[in-house]
Amino acid sequence: MNLLRLLQLSDSAFPTGAYAFSDGLETLTAHGAVRSPADLRAFLAGQLTHGWGAQDVPACALAWRADAAALADLDALLDDLKLVPGPRGASVRVGANLRRAAAHLWPEVVAAVPVTRHHATTFGALAAALDVPRAETVTAFVSGWLLGRATSATRLMRVGGLDAQGCAAACEDAARACIHAALHATPDDLATFTPLLDLAASEQPMLDARLFQT
């Protein structure tokens, strides 16, 4: 039962709207910074190591079975760390959609989950309430992001589905390291240094044509 719930919660078809966000990848492809499968692998690995993986993944791990006060602190910390309004708003929007969809499926469970706002904190809190183990929760959270960005790449650049999945598979070591670090993290460990991605996210609304919201 736990595995079924986890697979459903982390599936890309789960109606959270996460598919509408590229995490800066659209701007980077439009500017030619990410053109090839090798570039895509570098983008994914860099995000897991220095960006999303160093911020949202430990937040998800810390949110698992956290109390209401700790969840509020984590959400406030993510507000501070997400410097660009677009990605910050996207995280909150996806978090709200995730909770709404989960409440439709498991209303009695979700009703007892403390208030959360960001995607990472909501995912961790919901998975815990659904009796999904912590390590599996974090692994599914990383897998959903990694495969989601690989799928986004097939819409943005000249890379086929198999090549995109190959890029995701090539990031297995980075993903494992990200998960391991998150499971041993404290709130003080949440930090990112991705200035290129911050600039890309800021410039994304000004692109002449867009497939993604951020």
C-alpha positions as CSV (number, residue, x, y, z in Angstrom):
1,M,0.0,0.0,0.0
2,N,2.8,2.4,0.9
3,L,4.5,1.8,-2.5
4,L,1.3,2.4,-4.4
5,R,0.7,5.7,-2.6
6,L,4.3,6.8,-3.1
7,L,4.2,6.0,-6.9
8,Q,0.9,7.9,-7.2
9,L,2.1,10.9,-5.3
10,S,5.3,11.2,-7.2
11,D,4.0,10.4,-10.7
12,S,4.4,13.1,-13.3
13,A,0.8,12.8,-14.2
14,F,-0.3,13.7,-10.7
15,P,-2.2,17.0,-11.1
16,T,0.2,19.4,-9.4
17,G,1.0,21.4,-12.5
18,A,4.7,20.7,-12.0
19,Y,5.0,19.9,-15.7
20,A,4.5,23.6,-16.5
21,F,7.9,24.6,-15.0
22,S,11.3,24.1,-16.4
23,D,13.5,25.4,-13.5
24,G,15.4,27.7,-15.8
25,L,16.0,25.1,-18.5
26,E,13.9,26.9,-21.1
27,T,16.0,30.1,-20.9
28,L,19.2,28.2,-21.0
29,T,18.1,26.3,-24.1
30,A,16.8,29.5,-25.8
31,H,20.2,31.2,-25.2
32,G,22.2,28.2,-26.4
33,A,23.8,27.4,-23.1
34,V,22.2,23.9,-23.1
35,R,22.3,22.4,-26.6
36,S,23.4,18.7,-26.4
37,P,22.8,15.7,-24.2
38,A,26.2,16.4,-22.5
39,D,24.9,19.9,-21.6
40,L,21.7,18.5,-20.3
41,R,23.6,16.0,-18.1
42,A,25.7,18.9,-16.7
43,F,22.5,20.9,-16.0
44,L,20.8,18.0,-14.2
45,A,23.9,17.1,-12.2
46,G,24.5,20.7,-11.3
47,Q,21.0,21.2,-10.1
48,L,21.2,18.1,-7.9
49,T,24.5,19.1,-6.4
50,H,24.3,22.8,-6.1
51,G,20.8,24.0,-6.8
52,W,17.4,22.3,-6.3
53,G,19.0,19.2,-4.8
54,A,20.8,21.3,-2.1
55,Q,17.6,23.2,-1.2
56,D,14.4,21.4,-1.8
57,V,15.5,17.8,-1.3
58,P,16.8,18.4,2.3
59,A,13.6,20.5,3.0
60,C,11.5,17.5,1.9
61,A,13.5,15.2,4.2
62,L,13.2,17.5,7.1
63,A,9.5,18.0,6.5
64,W,8.8,14.3,6.9
65,R,7.0,13.9,10.3
66,A,7.9,17.5,11.3
67,D,5.6,19.3,13.6
68,A,3.7,22.4,12.6
69,A,6.3,24.9,13.9
70,A,9.1,23.2,12.1
71,L,7.2,23.1,8.9
72,A,6.4,26.8,9.1
73,D,10.1,27.5,9.7
74,L,11.1,25.4,6.7
75,D,8.6,27.2,4.5
76,A,10.0,30.5,5.7
77,L,13.5,29.4,5.0
78,L,12.6,28.4,1.4
79,D,11.0,31.8,0.9
80,D,14.3,33.4,1.8
81,L,16.5,31.0,-0.2
82,K,14.4,31.2,-3.4
83,L,15.5,34.7,-4.5
84,V,13.7,34.8,-7.8
85,P,9.9,35.4,-7.6
86,G,9.1,33.0,-10.5
87,P,10.5,29.8,-9.0
88,R,9.4,30.8,-5.5
89,G,5.8,31.3,-6.7
90,A,6.0,28.1,-8.7
91,S,7.1,26.1,-5.6
92,V,4.1,27.5,-3.6
93,R,1.7,26.9,-6.4
94,V,2.8,23.3,-6.9
95,G,2.6,22.7,-3.2
96,A,-1.0,23.9,-3.0
97,N,-2.0,21.8,-6.0
98,L,-0.3,18.7,-4.5
99,R,-2.2,19.1,-1.2
100,R,-5.5,19.7,-3.0
101,A,-5.1,16.6,-5.2
102,A,-4.0,14.5,-2.3
103,A,-6.9,15.7,-0.2
104,H,-9.3,14.6,-3.0
105,L,-7.8,11.0,-2.8
106,W,-7.1,10.6,0.9
107,P,-9.2,13.3,2.7
108,E,-9.1,11.8,6.1
109,V,-5.3,11.5,6.0
110,V,-4.5,14.9,4.5
111,A,-6.9,16.7,6.9
112,A,-4.5,15.9,9.8
113,V,-1.4,17.2,8.0
114,P,-0.2,20.6,9.3
115,V,-0.2,23.6,7.0
116,T,2.5,23.6,4.4
117,R,3.2,25.9,1.5
118,H,6.1,24.9,-0.7
119,H,6.3,21.8,-2.8
120,A,9.1,20.2,-0.9
121,T,7.6,20.6,2.6
122,T,4.1,19.5,1.3
123,F,5.5,16.4,-0.4
124,G,7.5,15.3,2.7
125,A,4.6,16.0,5.1
126,L,2.0,14.2,2.9
127,A,4.2,11.2,2.3
128,A,4.8,10.8,6.1
129,A,1.0,11.0,6.7
130,L,0.5,8.3,4.1
131,D,2.9,6.1,6.0
132,V,5.6,6.2,3.3
133,P,9.1,5.7,4.8
134,R,11.4,8.7,4.9
135,A,14.2,7.4,2.6
136,E,11.7,6.2,0.0
137,T,9.9,9.6,0.2
138,V,13.1,11.5,-0.6
139,T,14.1,9.1,-3.3
140,A,10.7,9.5,-5.0
141,F,10.9,13.3,-4.7
142,V,14.3,13.3,-6.5
143,S,13.2,10.9,-9.1
144,G,10.1,12.9,-9.9
145,W,12.1,16.1,-10.4
146,L,14.9,14.4,-12.4
147,L,12.6,12.6,-14.8
148,G,10.4,15.7,-15.1
149,R,13.3,17.8,-16.2
150,A,14.4,15.2,-18.6
151,T,10.9,15.2,-20.1
152,S,11.0,19.0,-20.3
153,A,14.2,18.7,-22.3
154,T,12.5,16.7,-25.1
155,R,10.2,19.7,-25.7
156,L,12.9,22.3,-25.6
157,M,15.9,20.9,-27.5
158,R,16.9,18.4,-30.1
159,V,17.0,15.4,-27.8
160,G,14.8,12.3,-28.0
161,G,13.1,10.5,-25.2
162,L,15.8,7.8,-25.0
163,D,18.6,10.3,-25.0
164,A,16.9,12.4,-22.3
165,Q,16.3,9.3,-20.1
166,G,20.0,8.4,-20.7
167,C,20.9,11.8,-19.3
168,A,18.8,11.2,-16.2
169,A,20.4,7.7,-15.8
170,A,23.9,9.3,-16.1
171,C,23.0,11.4,-13.1
172,E,22.5,8.4,-10.8
173,D,25.6,9.1,-8.7
174,A,24.6,12.8,-8.2
175,A,21.1,11.7,-7.3
176,R,22.3,9.2,-4.8
177,A,24.7,11.7,-3.2
178,C,21.9,14.3,-3.1
179,I,19.5,11.8,-1.3
180,H,22.2,10.7,1.1
181,A,23.1,14.3,2.0
182,A,19.4,15.2,2.4
183,L,18.7,12.4,4.8
184,H,21.5,13.7,7.1
185,A,20.8,17.4,6.7
186,T,19.8,20.0,9.2
187,P,18.0,23.3,8.3
188,D,21.4,25.1,8.4
189,D,22.6,22.9,5.5
190,L,20.0,24.3,3.1
191,A,21.9,26.5,0.7
192,T,22.4,27.0,-3.1
193,F,24.9,28.7,-5.4
194,T,23.4,28.8,-8.9
195,P,23.8,32.4,-10.2
196,L,23.4,31.3,-13.8
197,L,20.1,29.6,-13.0
198,D,18.9,32.6,-11.0
199,L,19.6,34.8,-14.0
200,A,17.9,32.4,-16.4
201,A,14.8,32.2,-14.2
202,S,14.7,36.0,-14.0
203,E,14.9,36.3,-17.8
204,Q,12.5,33.6,-18.6
205,P,9.4,35.9,-18.6
206,M,11.0,38.0,-21.2
207,L,11.5,35.3,-23.8
208,D,9.8,35.9,-27.1
209,A,8.0,32.6,-27.0
210,R,7.6,30.3,-24.0
211,L,6.5,26.7,-23.5
212,F,6.8,26.8,-19.7
213,Q,5.7,29.3,-17.0
214,T,9.2,29.4,-15.3
